[in-house]
Amino acid sequence: MAAALLACAFLLVPTTASAADRAPVGWASAGAGTTGGAGGTTWTVHTRAGLKEALANEGEPTAPKVIRVVGDIDGHETADGSLLGEQDYAPGYDLGKYMSCFGEDGAVWSDTRYDYCKQQRTLRQNGSNREKAQIQLTVPSNTTLVGVDGTARLLGVFLTVNTGTNIIVRNLHLEAPVDHFTSWSPGDGTRGSWNARFDAMTVITGKNIWVDHCTFTDGRFPDREAPLGFHGEHVQRHDGLLDIEDGSDFVTVSDSRFTDHDKAILIGSGDGRGDRDRGHLKVTFVRNLFTDIVQRGPRVRFGQVHVVNNVYRGRAADTLYALGAGLESAIFSERNVFVYPRGNPALAVADYGGEHFRDTGSWFNGRPARLDAVASGLGLSGEVGWDPADVYDYRPLRSPSAVEHHVLRHAGTGRQYE
């Protein structure tokens, strides 16, 4: 009996050894499927300029291509190899002066509070636009962007998909960009909030996207080491790690790591964007590791999102929630492992204007999580209106030890494929 149960537990681990031969599990297998740039031109790049050239693909950006990344590529790197900083983008900009123009409590901006306020406002806006123009690199359709080995890193690159289809991003360490010109919004929340502009990766109106064996992190520049802002709290210089927006569809995120970040993953552009997002945002998260993520693992609006065999680990005191059910979302959670010592299952799910959430067989600190009961207490219905098994073939790992064993061994850049 024990042997039979063990065999059942491990049935679902993919068995193809070669990454190139693998196909996605989940929503990225739907529609036209996701093959990336298979069969196209192969590029090998070592610099930002080389990566930009490869993405352009000699004037045929949407033709199939495989781009192999070697070593570190820094988004702030210029053609001569030097690195740009805050003062290169906006000479004379000063965060302290910018903050002072809101007053001591950060309540209201005034151009006339000090004689430099109007200038600082203009410098911040122009600097932000120049930084965006430098660090943003857009991945076109029919592309595989892959790290050659476990050392390939995109540092401070704002990687975007904008209307692209059939894209694979694999085996890359993505360090989220630092927004040198993050903005303070006094009316955001009860005491105001910083709003950084750049994600490590953003998918906008993309279809058939597969993110596989990647690592997303704040890396060398965690917000806990940022300067102090209003109310004695650190300035937030990062936005998301991975955002999926504006009617994107058929996305799978598999065997990846998300670590050391506040607002990790957002699905959906906003409560008022139903005209774009309703009926879309079909995303699968499978066998990923979330470590020391404060919130949004993911937070979902509108989408049909399958979250299966992921591992969530962190300190209960530093965690707001893992799964956020937003407006018109339909989250199907299945056999996930939550490890938050001295925490309780309420950390696993939060209601942000949602109505539907279903969980099957998840565990919290080694015990059945019973997240449907938690969700019901928040007013969320257990009926989500869809079942992943009706859409695509998959077989989840069925024990917490099997899930943890696989995810801890295989999730992230440079890890073994199975």
N, C-alpha and C positions, 0 to 999 in steps of 0.2 A: 504493500500500500504506500509506504513512504517513498519507495523508488518511483512509483507511478506519479505521485504528487510532485516530486522533484522534476521529473521529465516534463510534466505539464507546465511547471513554473517557468522553464527555460525554453518553451516552444517558440516564443515569439522573437527571440534575438535574431536579427538578420544574419545570414550565413555567407553572403558573398564577400570574399576577402578584398577585392579590388574596389577602391572608391569609384573609379571611372565606370565600373560595371553596375553600380548600385542604382536603384530607382527609389524615388521618395515614397515613404509611407504617408498616407493622409491626403489632405486636400490638394497638394501639389501634383498628385497623380491624376486628379480629375480634369475634366475639360480636355484640352489638347495634350495634357501631360507636360512634364518638365525634363528636358534633355540638355538645356544650356547650349553651349557652343560646340557640342560634339561633332566631329568631322570637319570643323573649320580650320582657319589659320591659327597657328600656335605662336604666341608671343611670350617672351621671358623678360621681365622688367625688374629693375633695381632702384629706380628713382621715381619721384612724382611726375617729372616730365615724361619719362618712359611709359608710365602707367596711363597718363593722359593721351599720349600718342597711340597706345594700343587700344584704348577705348574708342578712339576715332577710327581705327582700323583702315587707314589709308583712304578716307573718304567714304567708306561703306560701313558705318557704325553698326547697322543692324544685321550685317552678314555674320554667319556663325564664326565664333572665335573662342579660343581658350587662352586666357591670360594667366601666366604663371608668375607669382610674386616671390621674389627672393629677398630675404633680409628685411630691413626696416624701410618703410616709405613714410616720410613726414609730410603732412599736408601743408606745412608752412615753408617747405623747401622751394627755393627759387631755381631758375635754370642754371645758375652758377654754383649751386650747392649750399648757399648760405640760407639761414633760417630767419624768417620774419617774426617780429614780436609786436607787442601792443603799440609801441611808439612808432614803429614802421607803418602801421595802419592808420594811426591818428596821433601825430606828433602834438604833444601838449595835453593830451587827455589825462585826467587824474581822477581815479575812483573816489578819493576822499572829497575832492571838490564837487564832483557829481552828486554825491550823497548829501553834502551840505546844503544843496539847493532845494532839498525836500524839507528842511528844517530838522531840528534835533530829533524829533519823534518820527520822521519820515512820512508825515501825513499828507503834505501838499507841496507839489513842485511850484517854484516861482522863478521866472526868467529874471526878475529884478531883485531877488533876495540878496545876491552878490553880483558884482559887476562882471564876473566871469560865467554866470549861469547859462546865458544864451549860447555862449561859445562852447561850453562843455556839452550842452545838449546836442549841438550840431556835430561836434567831434565824435560823440558816442554814436550817433546815427551813421555818420560817414564811415567811421572805423568799423562798425558792424558790417556794413555793406562790402567794404574792401576785404575784410576777413572772410566773409562768405564767398566772395568771388575767388579767393585764393584756395580755400580748403575744400570746396565742394567739387566732387568728382561724380559724374552721373554714369551709371551703367546702362548701356542700351540693350535692346532685345537680343536674344540668341547669343548670350555670353556665359561662359564659365570663368569665374574669377577665383583662383585657387592658390593657396600658399604651397610652395614647393615642399616645405617640411615644417616641423613644429616651431620654427623660429621666425616665420614670416609675419610681419606686423604692419598694420596701418595705424600710424600715430597721429592723432589730431586731424584725421581725414573725415570730412562730412560726406559719407558715401550715400548716394541717392539713386533710387529708381524712379523715373518720371515717365509714366505711360509705357514702360518697357514690359515685354513679355518673354517668357521662357529663359529664365536667368537662374544660374546656380552660383552661390557664394559659399566657398568651402575652405576649411582648414586655415582660417585667418584669425589672428589676434587683432581685435579692433578696440583701440583705446579712444574713448570718447573725447571729442574736441573740447578744449577749454574756451568758453566764450569770454574774450577779453572785454566785451562791451555789454555784458548782461544788464538787463534793465529792471528797475524797481517799479512795481505797480502797487501804489498805496491802497487801492480799492480791491485788490485780489485777496480774498480771505478776510479774516477778522482783524489782522494787524498788518496786512500787506504781504507781498511775496516777490522774490526775485524770479525773473523769467529769462532763462538762457535760451538761445536760438537754435543750437545745433545738436543733432543726434549723432551717435556713431553710425547709424544707418536708418534711412527713412525710405519707405516704399509708398509712393503716391500713384494711384491708379495703375498699379502693376498687376500683372496676371501670370500665374504659373511661375512662382518664385520659390526656390528651395535654398534655405540657409542651413548648412550642415557642418558639424564639427568645427564651429567657430567659438571664440571666447570674446565676450563683451565686458568691458570694465572701465572704470575711471582711471585705473592704472597709477601712473606716477603723480597724478594731481587730484587726490580725493578732496571733496568739498570740505571735509573736516579740517583741512590744512589751508583753506582759503582765508582771506582777510575777514575780520569781523565787520558785520554790517549793522543794521538797525536791531534794536532790542537785544543786543549782545549775542546775536546769532551769526553764523558764518554766511558769507555771500555764497549764493548757489550759482556756480559757473557752468554747470552741465544741464542739458535737457534730458532726453531719453537715451536709452541704449539702442532700442529698436522700436520705431513707430511705423504702423501700417494704416494708411489713411485713404480717403477719397475714392471709395469704390474699388479698392484693390481686392483681388480674389485669387483663390486656389494657391494658398501659401502654406508651406510646411517649414517649421523650424525644428530641427532634429539634432540630438547628440551634441548640444552646445552648452556653454557655460555663461551665466550672467552673474557678475560678482561685484560687490563693493560699490553700490550705487543706490540712489534714492528712488527716483521714478523710472523704473526699468523699461516697461513695454506698454505702449498705448495703442489700442486698436479702435479706430474711429476718429473722425476729425473734430467732433463736438456734437452736443445735443441738437444743435440747429442745423446739422448737415445731413439729415435723413434723406434729402433729395438725391444726394450722392451715394450714401452708404447703405441705405435700406435695400435688403436683398443681396448684398455683397459681403465682403469681409469674412470669407470662409477660410479659416486658418486652423492648422493643427500644430500643437506643441507636443513633441514626443521624445522622451528619454533625455530631457535637459536637466541641468543642475543650476539651481538658484541659491546662491550663498551670500548672506549679508545684504539682501535686497530689502529696502524699507517698504516698498509698495509696488503695485502694478506688475504682477507676475503671471498674466497681464491684467490690465483693466480694459474692459470691452464695452463698446457701444455698438448696437445694431447687429453685430456679426454672429455667425454660427461657428463657435470656436470649440474645438476638441482639445482637451488638456489631459494627456494620458502618460502614465509611467514617468512622471517628472519627480525630482527630489528637491524639496525646499528645506534649507537649513539656515539657522541664524539665531540671534539672541532675541528672546521674546520682548525685552525692554526696548529694543531698537527697531521693532517691526510694527507697521500699521496693519498690513494685511497682505495676503498672497494673491488671491483671485478677486477682482473687482467686477461686479455685475452692474453695468451701466444701462442706459436707456435702450430698450428693445433688444437687449442682448440675449443670446441663448447659449449658455456655456454648458457643455457636457464634460464634466470632470470624471476621470476614471483611473482608479488604482494609482493615485499619487501618494508620495511619502512626504509627510511634514514632520520635521524635527526641530522643535523649539523648546528646549528645556525650560521648565517652570512656566510654560505657556499653556494655552488651552485652545481647542479647535476653533474658537471664534476668530483666531488670527488667520485662518485659512480662507475665509470668504467674507466679503463686505458688500453692502448694498449701496450703489451710487445711482439710484433711480431706476434700477432694473426690476424685472418681474419674474424672470425664469432662471433657474439654476438647478442642475441635477448632478449628483455625485453617485458613483458606484464603486464601492470597495476601497476607498482611500484609508490611509492610516495616519494617526497623529501620535507622535512619541511612542510608537510601537503598538498602539491599540486602535481598533476600528474608530475612524474619525466621526462617523455618522453626520456627515456634512449636510445631508438633506434636512436633518432636524435643526442644525444651526441656521441654514438658509430659510427654513420655514419660520423660525423665530424672527427673522429679519423681514418677513413678508414676501419672500420669494417662493414661487410655485416650483414644484419638482417636475413639472411637465415643460420640456423645452421645445417640443414640436418636431424633433428630428433625432435620428439615431445614426451615428457614424457608420455602423455596420450596414446600413442601407445604401451607403454612398461609396465606400471603398473597403477593400480587404485589409484587415489587420487582426493581430492576435496579441492582446496585452499580456505582459508578464503578470503573474497572479499572486505573488507573495512579496511582502516588503523587502525581504532579504534579496530576492532575485532582482527587484527594481534597483535597490541601492548598489548591489554588486555590479550590475551593468553600467549604471550611470556614473558611479565614481571611477570606474575603470576606463570608460570610453568617451564620456562627454568632454568636449573642448578641443582646442587646437593641438595637433600633434599626437592625438590619442589613437589607439589601435582601432581599425575598422573591423567589424564582424559581419 
